């Protein structure tokens, strides 16, 4: 499985690359802190909503620190997704290194 840093995610976004950022945190976490352009499907809903996740573009999976997103990326890879990437450090690292306006929790 691929791991990417928040700096790499920002570089890709700034470059206009076509990819999907999948946020697998729970609704209460999303209310606390979020990245507006991320698609939100909580980890527990992934199996039932897998058809909402595109197979034709790169995929970056994120959570709070990177543990849940790693498991989801592994699940997606096992279900035919080509090289989903895990966001190292999750939204916490995004808040600390890229966008301090996103609250840390």
N, C-alpha and C positions, 0 to 999 in steps of 0.2 A: 504494500500500500504506500502511496505517495503522501508525504507530509510537506505542507508549505507554510511559510511564515506569514505573519500579518503584513510585513513589508512587501513580500511578493504578491500577496492578495491585492494590496493597494496599488502596486505597480501595474498589475493586470487590469484592474478597474480603471486606473488613470489612462492606460493605453487603449481603452475601449475594446478589450478582448471580450468575446462572446462566451460567457460561462454562467453557470447557475451557482449562487451561494445558497446552500440549504441549511437553515437554522433548525436544529432538532431539540431545542430547549422547550420547557413547559410554558404555558400561557402566562403564568405569574412572573416568570423570568423575563419574558418578552416585554411585559408591561414595565418592568424595571429598567431594562436596557436593551436596545436593539439597533440593528443596522437596517435602515429603511428599505434598501433594495434587496434584502434577503427574502427568499421564499421560506415560510415557516411551516414545518410539519413536525410535530413533536415525535420524539423517538418511538414512543409506544404506538403511534399511528402509522409509522412507515410501512409495515407490511400491508395494511389495508389501503393505503393511498399511494402505493409504489407506482401506479400508472400515471400519477401527476408529475413524476420526476422524469425529465427528458433523458433520452439515451443518445441524443445526437449532438450533445455539446459537453464540454468539460464541466465537471461537478466538483465543488468544494463544499465539504460538510463541516459545520461548526456547532459548538455548544459553549458551555461556560469556560472550561479549561482544556478540553480536547479528549476527554475519556469517552463520553457518550458518542461523540462524533466519530471517533475511531471505530467503535463497534458498529455504528451505522454504515460507515464506509466499507468495512469488511463485509457486512450483510449485503450491501449493494453490489460489491464486487462478486460475491458468491452467487448473486442473482443476475449476472450478465452485464453489469455496468463496467465500462472500460476505464480502469484506473481512477476511481474517485479519490480525491485528495482530502486529507484531514488537515484542518487548520490548527496548527500547533499553538497551544495557549488559549485558543478560543476567543470569545468576546472580551475576556479579561485582558488578554495581551493586546487586542485591538484598542481597548480603552487606554491602556498604559503606554502604548508605543505609537499609535496612529491618530486616534481621535479622542482626546481627553474630554470632549463634551459628552461622550457616552458614559453613563454612570457605571462605576465599579460596585460590585456587591459580593 
